[in-house]
Amino acid sequence: MTYAFLDLGALAVLAVPFGLACRRWAARGELRRRLAALGLALLALLVVTAVFDSLMIAAGLFTYDAATLAGPRVGRAPLADLAYPLGAVLLLPSVWELLGPSRPSVPDVPFPRDDRSAP
């Protein structure tokens, strides 16, 4: 079994809560803004993962068995390693959305004026 096969299974499972969170965001008119923010976060995490995985592999901190690798590499890191930041971007905002309050916890009430300075 390859890492890519395991990653695909995990990503398929993570797509379920992400889809539910997207439905909530769409209902509130926030979907485009949320997806744009998640896209930027994913891009940053992919770059950092590719760079630091390559550095750690080059330093000999860990190796991969050739039988479990399939597909291209990004630097020295296997492409399958990039599934972990993708999984984080799918799961963490989804859990935050789905387990958080469905309504704002603080009502939109203006603060009372401070009339202590008035005569």
Residue pairs with C-beta under 8 A, 6 or more apart in sequence:
1 68
2 68
2 69
2 70
2 80
3 64
3 68
3 69
3 70
3 78
3 80
3 81
4 70
4 71
4 78
4 79
4 80
4 83
5 70
7 80
7 83
7 84
7 87
8 83
10 83
10 87
11 83
11 86
11 87
11 90
14 87
14 90
14 91
14 94
15 90
17 90
17 91
17 94
17 95
17 98
18 90
18 91
18 93
18 94
20 94
20 98
21 93
21 94
21 97
21 98
22 31
22 34
22 35
24 97
24 98
25 31
25 34
25 97
34 93
38 89
38 93
41 89
42 85
42 86
42 89
45 85
45 88
45 89
46 82
46 85
46 86
48 85
49 77
49 81
49 82
49 84
49 85
50 74
50 75
50 77
50 81
50 82
51 75
53 75
53 76
53 77
53 81
54 74
54 75
54 76
54 77
56 62
57 63
57 64
57 76
57 77
58 76
64 78
69 78
69 80
70 80
71 78
71 79
71 80
72 78
72 79
73 79
74 81
74 82
